[in-house]
Each structure stands twice: as structure tokens, then as C-alpha cells.
Amino acid sequence: MPPAENAQQLSRRASGFSATDLGTLGGARSTAAAINVIGQVVGESQTASGAVHAFLWQPGRGMLDLGTLGGDNSQATAINDKGQIVGSANTASGDSHAALWQ
């Protein structure tokens, strides 16, 4: 398929969708990583201090900072339909460990 036709086909598929700004935890950027069946979204967001923290965003409630394991940074990478979240977080010594938030 020629590039112009491919772009038109992609544009037609995307119609009917809208984007929602999930916000940040006070910093300049955020990135969504996963969503579950009830619309909960997880990812990472820069905080006002410049650290990056895992977040949970819920419709009608907004973004919640999931914190760390004592260090500066964390990331949420997946959420299941029970609301259990997995990712990684830094400890106070700077090591990165797998994390489960529930």
C-alpha cells in the first residue's frame, strides 16, 4: 500500500477516539504505560522536584503518586483488573528493585 493510502487508512481507524490529558505529579512530563478494564492508568511522571515517580490515574480521581522504596525514582509498568500494579522503584541506597503496589 502506498504511504499516502496507508496514512489515510490509519486516520480513518483513529476517528472516534479522543485524548485525555492525565496531567503530571508537578513536573514537566508524564508517560502512561498500561490501562485496565475499568480505566485505571499507570505510568511514570516527573515530580516538582525533578524526580520520576510511578503513578496511578483513576477516572474522576486524577493522578496519585505511588512513591518509591525510599529512593528518588519509581516506574509503574502494568496494572491488572484487580488494581494490582507492578514496576520498579529505587531504594534509599539507589538500587532498583521490582515493586508491587496493591
C-alpha positions, 0 to 999 in steps of 0.5 A: 500500500502506498504511504499516502493510502496507508496514512489515510487508512490509519486516520480513518481507524483513529476517528472516534477516539479522543485524548485525555490529558492525565496531567503530571505529579508537578513536573514537566512530563508524564508517560502512561504505560498500561490501562485496565478494564475499568480505566485505571492508568499507570505510568511514570511522571516527573515530580516538582522536584525533578524526580520520576515517580510511578503513578496511578490515574483513576477516572474522576480521581486524577493522578496519585503518586505511588512513591518509591522504596525510599529512593528518588525514582519509581516506574509503574509498568502494568496494572491488572483488573484487580488494581494490582500494579507492578514496576520498579522503584529505587531504594534509599541506597539507589538500587532498583528493585521490582515493586508491587503496589496493591 
